[in-house]
Amino acid sequence: MEEFRIVAAIIIGYILGSIPFAYIVGHLIKGVDIRETGGGNIGALNVYRNVGPVYGLAVLAADIGKGAMAVVIASWLGLTLPWICVAGFAAILGHNWPVFLKFKGGKGAATVLGVLLAFMPIPLLIAGALVIIFIAITSNVRLALCAMVFTPLFAWLLERDLDMIYIYYPLALLLFIGLYTLIGLKRELANADTRRNLFIDRDYNPWQTKKNG
């Protein structure tokens, strides 16, 4: 019975993660394939910039929600903490390699945020404030998200006797997303605009609209 619940939680997590909200919104609202629009990423930021801010924020909430729901459902099924972590990771894998889009998805940052939100909401929100500050300074969302690495530190500061899985798990997720992003960045660095905007995004304002738009 426990094995069935474990398999069910992992499958549900992966299916939830595979729902391509950015692709769906782009198709329904503007009739565009978000994979062939803007930066080509199947994520909230690309929708925000190329479909509209309201729709981008809606996709962000949905992508965060599916990561959180994977954790909540695994908890509801009565799984132990390690298996809940696996279910959350399955949602991230689903977002990055969605079965509905021939296993070609986004970068998974928002889904990671959803998983961490379910695990440690207050530390995540504190780290989120740092992300907003970095975006305001650099306009570079990808760079600003690096501030999420402080989430386990804030969790430890708030509760010194915290189970170490709450430290190692978010670090592992952030390392996974960081390495995945770096692989894509290596290809993108062949583009002069990517190199020019590597630290300070000179093309977009902090609110992510084109400066010349």
Secondary structure by P-SEA (a helix, b strand, c coil): caaaaaaaaaaaaaaaaacaaaaaaaaaaccccccccccccccaaaaaacccaaaaaaaaaaaaaaaaaaaaaaaaacccaaaaaaaaaaaaaaaacccccccccccaaaaaaaaaaaccaaaaaaaaaaaaaaaaaccccccccccccaaaaaaaaacccccaaaaaaaaaaaaaaaaaaaaaaaaacccaaaaaacccccccccccccccc
